[in-house]
Amino acid sequence: MSLEYLLDTNVVSEALRPRPNEEVLGRLEAEDGKMAIPAVVWHELLFGMMRLPDSKRRSMVQAFLVDLVEPVFPVLPYDDRAGAWHAAQRAVLAGRGMTPPFSDGQIAAVAAVNDLVLVTWNLDDFEAFEGLRVECWHRGLV
């Protein structure tokens, strides 16, 4: 099975919500083996966990990341190809007076150079990037 989707942080962390969206969880299960995360998202997930005080919540999040996320989702790097794509997009967007967050550009770049559909709840954060395919699996947010 080959990769088709790159997941944003908000998609991966859906399972940690007090009442996760069943539609999203079902889609994650249905697309098993077809999803990856960019190194930037792995960083955001770990950083979020590390900022939590020692608690049951932190232990639960750590177990989720180590036992479920890390072994299931390949982590794709922000490499030279992604850096070049991102630089070109930033130059175009800066010329239009637009400055998306750097990390969003990194995520978009990893999706674009690996020919993957980016799955996120924040469609607006990625709409300015040209040639990027984006989906939202959370019907209530579209």
N, C-alpha and C positions, 0 to 999 in steps of 0.2 A: 504494500500500500504506500502511496506517495503522499507527501505533505500537500495540503490545499489551503490551510488556514493558519494565520498568525494571530494569536490572542493578545488583546490589550489587558492591562492589569485588572480593570473592572470586570472583565469576563472571567478571568481565572479566580478572582476572589469572590465571585457570586456564591459559591458553596459555603463561604464563611458568614454570609448574612444570616441574621436571626430567622428570617423566612425567605430562603432562596427561591427564585423563580423556577417553577417546575419545568416550564417550557425550555429554559436555558439549560437546566441540568440534563434534560432529555436530549437536547441537541449535542451537548458535550459527550454524552454517552454514545449517541448515534455516529458521531464523527471520530470516534476513537481511532487513533493511529494516523489521523490526517492533520493533526494540529501541532503547532510548535509555539514557543514564546521567544521573543527577542531577549538578548542579554539585559537590555534596559528594563524590561518588565521583571525579570528575575531579580535585578537590583532593587526595584521598587517594592517587590514583595518581601524580600529579606530586610530591607531598610525599615519597612513598616512594622515587621515583626520585632526587630531589634529595638525599636523605639518604645515598645510596650514594656511596662514594668513587669518584674517577675510575678506571674499570676497564672491561674488556670487558663485564662484566655491566651496568654503568650505561649504556654505549653501546647495548647490545642492548635494554634496557628503554626507553630514550629513543626509539630507532627504532620499537619496537613501539607506543608511545604516539602518536608523531607521524605515523607512516606507516599504522598500522592502526586504532588506536582513534579518534583525533580525526576522521579523514575518514568513518568508518563509523557512529559512534554520535552522534546529536544529543545535545547537553548541555542538559538542561532546568533552568531556574533554580528556586531556592528564592525564590519571589516572595510577594506579599501574600496570595494565596489559600493558598499552602502555609503561610505564617506563621500565618494565622488557624486553619487546620486543626490545625497542630502545637500552638498555644497551647491550643486546646480539648481536645485529647487529653492534653496535659501536665497540665492542670487536673484532669481526671478521674482520671488515673493517680496524680497526687500525692495526691489525696483517698483513694486506696486504699493509700498508702504505697509506691508504685512509682515509681522514677526511672530510666527507660531512658536510655542515653547520648543526649546532645543530637543528635549527628550521626545516630544511628539514627532519631530523630524527624524530622529534616529529610528523610532518604531516604524514610521512610514517607509523609511529607506530600506530597512531589513525586509519588510513585506514586499516592496517593489522589486528589489534586486533578486529576490528568491521566487518571484512570480506567485505570491500568495495573496489571498484575500485577507485583509485586516478585519478582524471582528472586534468591535468596540461598542460601548453605549454612547460614546461622545463623537458622534458623526461630525458635528460642527468643527471639532478640533482638527479634522483631517481633510475637510472638503477642499481646501485650497491647493493641496498637493496634486499635481497633474499626473494622470496615468495610474493613480492608485485605486485599486478596487477595495471597497469598504462595505461591510454588512453589519447590521444590528440584529442579534438573535432574540432580542427582548421586545416583543410586540408592543408592550406598553410604552416604550420609549421612542418608537419610530414616528 
